[in-house]
Amino acid sequence: MSMRPISEAKNPDLRASVAAMQRAARLAREIAIKTNTCLVISRDGPTVRIPPEVLREELAKQAASTK
């Protein structure tokens, strides 16, 4: 079975799925920051809780790097 990039998929929904997941992840981070709650993710297997303070720091770093 050959592994082609998802951007070459025949199904347009499949091609758009990466962007949709990125939007969903960004929105989840924004909501966690606004509600002052941890973001719960699975990172390399185990479940990890990321506190809103860490999310704010990451967001600030990203904003600074895009300027």
Contacts in CASP RR format, 6 or more apart in sequence:
PFRMAT RR
TARGET T0000
AUTHOR 0000-0000-0000
METHOD contacts of the structure
MODEL  1
MSMRPISEAKNPDLRASVAAMQRAARLAREIAIKTNTCLVISRDGPTVRI
PPEVLREELAKQAASTK
6 14 0 8 1.000
6 15 0 8 1.000
6 17 0 8 1.000
6 18 0 8 1.000
7 15 0 8 1.000
7 18 0 8 1.000
8 15 0 8 1.000
9 15 0 8 1.000
28 39 0 8 1.000
29 39 0 8 1.000
29 55 0 8 1.000
29 59 0 8 1.000
32 38 0 8 1.000
32 39 0 8 1.000
32 50 0 8 1.000
32 52 0 8 1.000
32 55 0 8 1.000
33 52 0 8 1.000
33 55 0 8 1.000
33 56 0 8 1.000
33 59 0 8 1.000
35 52 0 8 1.000
36 52 0 8 1.000
37 52 0 8 1.000
38 49 0 8 1.000
38 50 0 8 1.000
38 51 0 8 1.000
38 52 0 8 1.000
39 49 0 8 1.000
39 50 0 8 1.000
39 52 0 8 1.000
39 55 0 8 1.000
40 47 0 8 1.000
40 48 0 8 1.000
40 49 0 8 1.000
40 50 0 8 1.000
41 47 0 8 1.000
41 48 0 8 1.000
41 50 0 8 1.000
42 48 0 8 1.000
END
